Amino acid sequence: MDWLLEHATTAYTWGASVRLCWFDAYLSTYAAAVALRNAGLPQLADRACASLPGMAPAGPSPAPETLTFGGLVDTLDRISAARGWPLPAHPSPVRAIMDRERTKWERMRLWPDFYNPSLSIAGYCAERAYGDPAVDAARFLEVFQAPNGSIANSPGASAVFLLECERRSRRLDAKRLAQLRQYLHSRVPANIGYLDQVPHFVTAWTVMFHHELGTQDPPPCAPGALDELSRDLFHPSGLLCTVGAGATIPGDTDSTACTAIAATIAGRPAPKAAALDKMIGSGGAYRTFLFEHDPSLTTNIHMAALLDLEGDRDRLLPVLRWLHHQTAQNPGQVCKWHLSQAYTLGEMTRVMSKINHPLARTLCTDASERLTRTQNSDGGWGIDGSTAEETAYAAIGLAAAAGCGLAGPDWDRTLRRAHRFLSTHEPRLTPRWLGKTLYCVQPLVHVLHAVAVRRTEAMCVGE
């Protein structure tokens, strides 16, 4: 409890600042309030709950799907109700997201593959099983428990599912429950992320971004990482999981596409993108996970890269058209999995610069122009002050566009300023990725920084 109180952002709020990410602040503060009430501190809990209505936007919110904000708030309500505690009065934008997520969970629960960890995200969202009698707890525990004892490598899912197991009178597998408790008791609050590990994500992206340097130097991957990546890429589900073998969270389209690209770069075999046809939704766009509400911009940017690499124009064209339509409708170009537009714009310029198609060239030039306009005065990029990660995405993407003649006329000055920022600022590990809460893929930040320094230096020297 001392750790919780020490990490409040204000006297009665937790998580990110409301200005930066209101839904992270809302969820973190509500979770803290429930913990405070459970610890016998109802007055502090009341004050935390009283701060919630002021966090939400006044009107309907375009808040991204965060695996899942609405479902987690709903779960905290059910935990509070089961203990006879008062529920906060959620504002209408929050209730709308909760209703949407409740409908999604009910659809998933009726799905024949609900208990299939190769396809179902249910284990990772196991908080939703709390107070839901339609969930077979014994079967759920059996299929979604990972080798490390967790439920789908998620501390949050593991903790709340254990509460549900203890709440039920039916006896469950004692050995499995002991493993689950041991997993939770071994967690250290300061080191708990939204996932325990994402090694394949780091390996694939290290290969992809190191390839931008155009050198023959091997990418700085961990020993054996490429072998493990290549093995897991051929999972029977057709989807690669970022956590690796033995995980009980399904693979996703974005990670699979990036890993297939990385495998091809490294001269390793990779399955064809056609294996991902089941992930195509309306309009030809690819979903990241099954039952996803809205497709992701960057998932489809990376699918476009893979489809172009394979020369699959039949599948590529609908993706390019969808991206063109989405960016016209959403000029801010923020991805649902990341807070910063520098990530989306950087990846748009980097990937589209390599695709020989009029739509791709338009997407590239538009994104590079927006990158130039949004550079901060210190030469970096960032939505709350410049960071190494956001600056690296932007600089690598803009360098790729400039190398293909698709950047604006002032690109050289923009990249020189970016190079000065990157060369004089050590990486800060700033949470910008969206899972259940904000997180940072720490090993990747250092790779991005090193690649961006070398890439911008080469472009500046060339000028």
C-alpha positions as CSV (number, residue, x, y, z in Angstrom):
1,M,0.0,0.0,0.0
2,D,2.9,2.4,0.7
3,W,4.1,1.8,-2.9
4,L,0.6,2.7,-4.2
5,L,0.5,5.9,-2.2
6,E,4.0,6.9,-3.2
7,H,3.2,6.6,-6.9
8,A,0.1,8.8,-7.0
9,T,0.3,11.5,-9.7
10,T,-1.6,14.0,-7.5
11,A,-3.1,13.6,-4.0
12,Y,-6.0,11.5,-5.3
13,T,-5.1,10.4,-8.9
14,W,-2.9,7.7,-10.4
15,G,-1.6,6.8,-13.9
16,A,-0.8,9.2,-16.7
17,S,-1.8,12.8,-16.6
18,V,-5.3,13.4,-17.8
19,R,-4.0,15.7,-20.5
20,L,-1.8,13.0,-21.9
21,C,-4.1,10.0,-21.6
22,W,-7.4,10.4,-19.8
23,F,-8.4,6.8,-20.0
24,D,-5.1,5.6,-18.4
25,A,-5.6,8.1,-15.6
26,Y,-9.3,7.1,-15.2
27,L,-8.6,3.3,-15.0
28,S,-5.5,3.6,-12.8
29,T,-7.2,5.9,-10.4
30,Y,-10.3,3.7,-10.1
31,A,-8.1,0.6,-9.6
32,A,-6.3,2.5,-6.9
33,A,-9.6,3.5,-5.2
34,V,-10.6,-0.2,-5.1
35,A,-7.3,-1.1,-3.6
36,L,-7.5,1.7,-1.0
37,R,-11.0,0.6,0.0
38,N,-9.9,-3.0,0.3
39,A,-7.0,-1.8,2.6
40,G,-9.5,0.0,4.9
41,L,-8.9,3.5,3.7
42,P,-12.4,4.5,2.5
43,Q,-12.0,8.2,2.7
44,L,-9.0,8.2,0.3
45,A,-11.0,5.8,-1.9
46,D,-13.9,8.2,-1.9
47,R,-11.7,11.1,-2.9
48,A,-10.1,9.1,-5.7
49,C,-13.5,8.2,-7.1
50,A,-14.7,11.8,-6.8
51,S,-11.9,12.8,-9.2
52,L,-13.1,10.4,-12.0
53,P,-15.9,12.4,-13.6
54,G,-13.5,15.3,-14.3
55,M,-11.2,13.1,-16.2
56,A,-13.5,12.0,-19.1
57,P,-14.1,14.2,-22.1
58,A,-17.3,16.2,-22.3
59,G,-18.7,14.4,-25.4
60,P,-18.4,11.0,-27.1
61,S,-14.8,9.8,-26.9
62,P,-12.7,8.4,-29.7
63,A,-10.7,6.5,-27.1
64,P,-8.9,3.5,-28.6
65,E,-9.5,-0.1,-27.8
66,T,-7.0,-0.7,-25.0
67,L,-7.6,-4.4,-24.2
68,T,-9.8,-3.2,-22.8
69,F,-10.6,0.1,-20.9
70,G,-14.4,-0.5,-20.8
71,G,-14.1,-4.1,-19.7
72,L,-11.6,-3.3,-16.9
73,V,-13.8,-0.5,-15.5
74,D,-16.8,-2.8,-15.7
75,T,-14.8,-5.4,-13.7
76,L,-13.9,-2.9,-11.0
77,D,-17.6,-2.1,-10.7
78,R,-18.4,-5.8,-10.2
79,I,-15.7,-6.3,-7.6
80,S,-16.9,-3.2,-5.7
81,A,-20.6,-4.4,-5.9
82,A,-19.7,-7.9,-4.7
83,R,-18.1,-6.3,-1.6
84,G,-21.0,-3.9,-1.0
85,W,-18.9,-0.8,-1.8
86,P,-20.4,2.3,-3.5
87,L,-19.9,2.6,-7.2
88,P,-18.7,5.8,-8.9
89,A,-21.0,7.6,-11.2
90,H,-19.3,7.0,-14.5
91,P,-19.8,9.8,-17.1
92,S,-21.6,9.0,-20.3
93,P,-18.5,8.6,-22.5
94,V,-17.2,6.0,-20.1
95,R,-20.5,4.2,-19.9
96,A,-20.7,4.1,-23.7
97,I,-17.3,2.4,-23.9
98,M,-18.3,0.0,-21.2
99,D,-21.5,-1.0,-23.1
100,R,-19.5,-1.5,-26.3
101,E,-17.0,-3.8,-24.5
102,R,-19.7,-5.7,-22.7
103,T,-21.4,-6.5,-26.0
104,K,-18.0,-7.7,-27.4
105,W,-17.4,-9.9,-24.4
106,E,-20.8,-11.5,-24.7
107,R,-20.2,-12.2,-28.4
108,M,-16.8,-13.7,-27.6
109,R,-18.3,-15.9,-24.9
110,L,-20.7,-17.5,-27.4
111,W,-18.0,-18.1,-29.9
112,P,-16.9,-21.8,-30.3
113,D,-13.2,-20.9,-30.0
114,F,-13.7,-18.8,-26.8
115,Y,-11.5,-21.4,-24.8
116,N,-8.9,-21.7,-27.6
117,P,-5.8,-19.8,-26.5
118,S,-4.4,-19.9,-30.0
119,L,-7.2,-17.6,-31.2
120,S,-9.0,-16.2,-28.2
121,I,-8.0,-13.1,-26.4
122,A,-10.2,-14.1,-23.5
123,G,-7.3,-15.3,-21.3
124,Y,-5.6,-11.9,-21.6
125,C,-8.9,-10.3,-20.7
126,A,-9.5,-12.7,-17.8
127,E,-10.6,-9.8,-15.5
128,R,-13.9,-10.0,-17.3
129,A,-14.5,-13.5,-16.0
130,Y,-15.0,-12.0,-12.5
131,G,-18.7,-12.4,-11.5
132,D,-19.6,-14.0,-14.8
133,P,-21.2,-17.4,-14.1
134,A,-21.3,-18.3,-17.8
135,V,-17.5,-18.7,-17.7
136,D,-16.4,-22.3,-16.9
137,A,-13.6,-21.4,-14.4
138,A,-12.0,-24.8,-14.3
139,R,-11.8,-25.0,-18.1
140,F,-10.6,-21.4,-18.3
141,L,-7.8,-22.0,-15.8
142,E,-6.7,-25.1,-17.6
143,V,-6.5,-23.6,-21.1
144,F,-5.3,-20.1,-20.3
145,Q,-2.7,-20.8,-17.6
146,A,0.8,-20.2,-19.0
147,P,3.8,-22.3,-18.0
148,N,4.9,-19.6,-15.5
149,G,1.6,-20.0,-13.6
150,S,0.1,-16.8,-14.9
151,I,-3.1,-16.3,-16.9
152,A,-1.9,-15.3,-20.3
153,N,1.2,-13.7,-19.0
154,S,-0.9,-10.8,-17.6
155,P,-0.5,-9.8,-14.0
156,G,-3.9,-8.0,-14.0
157,A,-5.7,-10.9,-15.6
158,S,-4.0,-13.3,-13.2
159,A,-4.9,-11.4,-10.0
160,V,-8.6,-10.8,-10.8
161,F,-9.1,-14.3,-12.1
162,L,-7.7,-15.6,-8.8
163,L,-10.2,-13.5,-7.0
164,E,-13.0,-15.1,-9.0
165,C,-11.6,-18.6,-8.3
166,E,-11.6,-17.8,-4.6
167,R,-15.1,-16.3,-4.8
168,R,-16.6,-19.5,-6.3
169,S,-17.6,-22.4,-4.0
170,R,-16.7,-25.0,-6.6
171,R,-13.4,-26.7,-6.0
172,L,-10.8,-26.0,-8.7
173,D,-7.4,-27.7,-9.4
174,A,-5.4,-27.1,-6.3
175,K,-2.0,-27.4,-8.1
176,R,-3.0,-24.9,-10.7
177,L,-4.2,-22.4,-8.1
178,A,-1.0,-22.8,-6.2
179,Q,1.0,-22.0,-9.3
180,L,-1.2,-19.0,-10.0
181,R,-0.7,-17.7,-6.4
182,Q,3.1,-18.3,-6.7
183,Y,3.2,-16.3,-9.9
184,L,1.4,-13.3,-8.3
185,H,3.4,-13.4,-5.1
186,S,6.6,-13.3,-7.1
187,R,5.7,-10.0,-8.9
188,V,7.5,-6.8,-7.9
189,P,5.2,-3.8,-8.4
190,A,7.9,-1.6,-9.8
191,N,8.7,-4.1,-12.6
192,I,5.2,-5.3,-13.5
193,G,4.3,-4.5,-17.1
194,Y,1.2,-5.1,-19.1
195,L,2.9,-8.3,-20.3
196,D,5.8,-10.1,-18.6
197,Q,7.8,-10.2,-21.8
198,V,7.6,-9.5,-25.5
199,P,10.8,-11.0,-26.9
200,H,9.5,-11.6,-30.5
201,F,8.3,-8.1,-30.8
202,V,11.7,-6.8,-29.9
203,T,13.6,-9.2,-32.2
204,A,11.4,-8.5,-35.3
205,W,11.5,-4.8,-34.9
206,T,15.2,-4.8,-34.3
207,V,15.7,-6.6,-37.6
208,M,13.3,-4.3,-39.5
209,F,14.8,-1.1,-38.3
210,H,18.4,-2.2,-38.5
211,H,17.7,-3.1,-42.1
212,E,17.1,0.7,-42.8
213,L,20.8,1.3,-42.4
214,G,21.5,-0.7,-45.5
215,T,24.6,-2.4,-44.1
216,Q,25.7,-6.0,-43.9
217,D,26.2,-5.8,-40.2
218,P,24.1,-8.4,-38.3
219,P,21.3,-6.8,-36.3
220,P,21.9,-6.6,-32.5
221,C,19.6,-9.5,-31.5
222,A,19.9,-11.7,-28.5
223,P,21.6,-15.0,-29.1
224,G,19.2,-17.5,-30.6
225,A,16.4,-14.9,-30.9
226,L,16.1,-15.3,-34.7
227,D,15.9,-19.1,-34.4
228,E,13.1,-18.9,-31.9
229,L,11.4,-16.2,-34.0
230,S,11.6,-18.4,-37.1
231,R,10.2,-21.4,-35.3
232,D,7.3,-19.7,-33.7
233,L,6.4,-17.8,-36.9
234,F,4.9,-21.1,-38.2
235,H,2.4,-21.5,-35.4
236,P,-0.6,-23.6,-36.6
237,S,-3.0,-20.7,-35.9
238,G,-1.1,-18.7,-38.6
239,L,-0.5,-15.9,-36.0
240,L,2.7,-15.2,-34.1
241,C,2.5,-14.3,-30.4
242,T,4.9,-11.7,-29.2
243,V,5.4,-13.5,-25.9
244,G,6.7,-16.7,-27.6
245,A,6.1,-20.4,-27.2
246,G,3.9,-21.6,-24.4
247,A,2.0,-18.4,-24.2
248,T,-1.8,-18.5,-23.8
249,I,-2.5,-15.1,-25.5
250,P,-3.1,-15.5,-29.2
251,G,-0.8,-14.1,-31.9
252,D,-1.8,-10.9,-33.7
253,T,-1.7,-9.7,-37.3
254,D,0.7,-6.8,-36.7
255,S,3.3,-9.0,-34.9
256,T,2.9,-11.7,-37.6
257,A,3.4,-9.3,-40.4
258,C,6.5,-7.6,-38.8
259,T,8.0,-11.0,-38.0
260,A,7.4,-12.3,-41.5
261,I,9.2,-9.2,-42.9
262,A,12.0,-9.6,-40.4
263,A,12.4,-13.3,-41.3
264,T,12.5,-12.5,-45.1
265,I,15.2,-9.8,-44.4
266,A,17.2,-12.4,-42.4
267,G,16.9,-14.9,-45.2
268,R,14.6,-17.2,-43.1
269,P,11.5,-18.8,-44.5
270,A,8.2,-17.1,-43.8
271,P,4.5,-18.1,-44.3
272,K,2.5,-16.3,-47.0
273,A,0.3,-13.4,-46.0
274,A,-2.7,-15.4,-47.4
275,A,-2.6,-17.3,-44.1
276,L,-3.9,-14.1,-42.5
277,D,-7.1,-13.9,-44.7
278,K,-9.2,-14.8,-41.7
279,M,-8.1,-11.4,-40.2
280,I,-9.5,-9.4,-43.1
281,G,-12.5,-7.3,-42.0
282,S,-14.9,-5.0,-43.9
283,G,-13.3,-2.8,-46.4
284,G,-10.3,-5.0,-46.9
285,A,-8.5,-3.9,-43.8
286,Y,-6.9,-6.4,-41.4
287,R,-7.9,-6.7,-37.8
288,T,-5.2,-7.0,-35.2
289,F,-7.2,-9.5,-33.1
290,L,-10.4,-11.3,-33.8
291,F,-13.4,-9.4,-32.5
292,E,-11.5,-6.1,-32.6
293,H,-13.9,-3.2,-32.9
294,D,-11.9,-1.0,-35.3
295,P,-8.9,-1.9,-37.4
296,S,-5.5,-0.3,-36.5
297,L,-3.6,2.0,-38.8
298,T,-0.2,0.6,-38.1
299,T,-1.3,-3.0,-38.4
300,N,-2.5,-2.3,-41.9
301,I,0.7,-0.2,-42.7
302,H,2.8,-3.3,-41.8
303,M,0.4,-5.6,-43.7
304,A,0.9,-3.4,-46.7
305,A,4.7,-3.8,-46.3
306,L,4.4,-7.6,-46.2
307,L,1.9,-7.8,-49.1
308,D,4.2,-5.6,-51.2
309,L,7.2,-7.7,-50.3
310,E,5.3,-10.7,-51.7
311,G,4.1,-8.8,-54.7
312,D,0.5,-9.6,-53.7
313,R,-1.3,-6.7,-55.4
314,D,-4.8,-8.2,-55.1
315,R,-4.6,-8.0,-51.3
316,L,-2.5,-4.9,-51.2
317,L,-4.8,-2.5,-53.1
318,P,-7.7,-2.7,-50.6
319,V,-5.3,-2.0,-47.7
320,L,-3.9,1.1,-49.5
321,R,-7.4,2.3,-50.2
322,W,-8.5,1.8,-46.6
323,L,-5.4,3.6,-45.3
324,H,-6.0,6.5,-47.7
325,H,-9.6,6.8,-46.6
326,Q,-8.7,6.5,-42.9
327,T,-6.0,9.2,-43.0
328,A,-8.4,11.5,-44.9
329,Q,-11.0,11.0,-42.1
330,N,-8.4,11.1,-39.3
331,P,-5.8,13.7,-40.2
332,G,-4.2,13.4,-36.8
333,Q,-3.2,9.8,-37.7
334,V,-2.9,8.4,-34.2
335,C,-2.7,4.6,-33.9
336,K,-5.0,2.9,-31.4
337,W,-1.9,1.1,-29.9
338,H,0.3,4.1,-29.4
339,L,-0.3,7.7,-28.0
340,S,2.0,9.5,-30.4
341,Q,1.3,10.4,-34.0
342,A,5.0,10.3,-34.6
343,Y,4.8,6.5,-34.5
344,T,2.1,6.3,-37.1
345,L,3.5,9.0,-39.3
346,G,7.0,7.6,-39.1
347,E,5.9,4.1,-40.0
348,M,3.6,5.4,-42.8
349,T,6.5,7.3,-44.4
350,R,9.0,4.5,-43.9
351,V,6.8,1.7,-45.3
352,M,5.0,3.6,-48.1
353,S,8.3,5.1,-49.4
354,K,9.1,1.5,-50.6
355,I,5.8,0.7,-52.3
356,N,5.6,1.5,-56.0
357,H,2.0,2.6,-56.1
358,P,0.4,6.1,-56.5
359,L,-1.7,5.7,-53.3
360,A,1.4,4.7,-51.4
361,R,3.4,7.7,-52.7
362,T,0.5,10.0,-51.7
363,L,0.4,8.5,-48.2
364,C,4.1,8.9,-47.9
365,T,4.3,12.5,-49.0
366,D,1.4,13.5,-46.9
367,A,2.8,11.8,-43.8
368,S,6.3,13.3,-44.4
369,E,4.9,16.8,-44.7
370,R,3.0,16.4,-41.4
371,L,6.2,15.1,-39.7
372,T,8.0,18.2,-40.8
373,R,5.2,20.4,-39.5
374,T,5.1,18.7,-36.1
375,Q,8.8,18.7,-35.2
376,N,9.3,20.3,-31.8
377,S,11.5,23.4,-31.4
378,D,14.3,21.3,-29.9
379,G,14.5,19.1,-33.0
380,G,12.7,16.1,-31.6
381,W,9.2,14.8,-31.7
382,G,6.9,14.1,-28.8
383,I,3.4,14.8,-27.6
384,D,4.5,15.7,-24.1
385,G,8.1,16.9,-24.8
386,S,10.5,15.2,-27.2
387,T,11.5,11.6,-26.6
388,A,14.0,9.3,-28.2
389,E,11.4,6.8,-29.3
390,E,9.1,9.3,-30.9
391,T,11.9,11.2,-32.5
392,A,13.5,8.0,-33.9
393,Y,10.2,6.8,-35.5
394,A,9.8,10.2,-37.2
395,A,13.5,10.6,-38.3
396,I,13.8,7.0,-39.7
397,G,10.6,7.5,-41.6
398,L,11.4,10.9,-42.9
399,A,14.9,9.7,-44.0
400,A,13.3,6.8,-45.9
401,A,10.9,9.2,-47.7
402,A,13.8,11.6,-48.5
403,G,15.8,8.8,-49.9
404,C,13.1,8.1,-52.4
405,G,12.4,11.7,-53.3
406,L,9.1,11.8,-51.4
407,A,9.9,14.2,-48.6
408,G,9.2,17.9,-48.6
409,P,11.7,20.5,-49.7
410,D,12.9,21.2,-46.2
411,W,13.6,17.6,-45.2
412,D,17.4,18.1,-44.9
413,R,17.0,20.9,-42.3
414,T,14.5,18.8,-40.4
415,L,16.8,15.8,-40.3
416,R,19.8,17.8,-39.2
417,R,17.8,19.2,-36.3
418,A,16.6,15.6,-35.5
419,H,20.2,14.4,-35.6
420,R,21.3,17.1,-33.1
421,F,18.5,16.1,-30.7
422,L,19.3,12.4,-30.9
423,S,23.0,12.9,-30.6
424,T,22.7,15.1,-27.5
425,H,19.9,13.3,-25.6
426,E,20.1,9.9,-24.0
427,P,17.0,7.8,-24.5
428,R,14.2,8.2,-21.9
429,L,12.1,5.2,-21.4
430,T,8.7,7.0,-21.7
431,P,5.5,5.0,-21.7
432,R,3.7,5.6,-25.0
433,W,2.3,2.2,-26.0
434,L,-1.2,1.2,-25.1
435,G,-2.0,-2.2,-23.6
436,K,-4.3,-2.2,-20.6
437,T,-2.3,0.8,-19.4
438,L,0.6,2.7,-20.8
439,Y,3.9,0.9,-21.2
440,C,7.3,1.1,-22.8
441,V,9.1,-1.6,-24.8
442,Q,12.4,-0.7,-23.2
443,P,14.9,-2.7,-25.3
444,L,13.4,-1.4,-28.5
445,V,14.0,2.3,-27.5
446,H,17.7,1.8,-27.5
447,V,17.7,0.1,-30.9
448,L,15.5,2.8,-32.4
449,H,17.8,5.5,-31.0
450,A,21.0,4.0,-32.4
451,V,19.5,3.4,-35.8
452,A,18.0,6.9,-36.0
453,V,21.4,8.5,-35.1
454,R,23.2,6.6,-37.8
455,R,20.5,7.1,-40.4
456,T,20.2,10.8,-39.9
457,E,24.0,11.2,-39.7
458,A,24.3,9.4,-43.1
459,M,21.6,11.6,-44.6
460,C,23.2,14.8,-43.3
461,V,26.7,13.9,-44.4
462,G,25.3,13.1,-47.8
463,E,24.0,16.6,-48.0
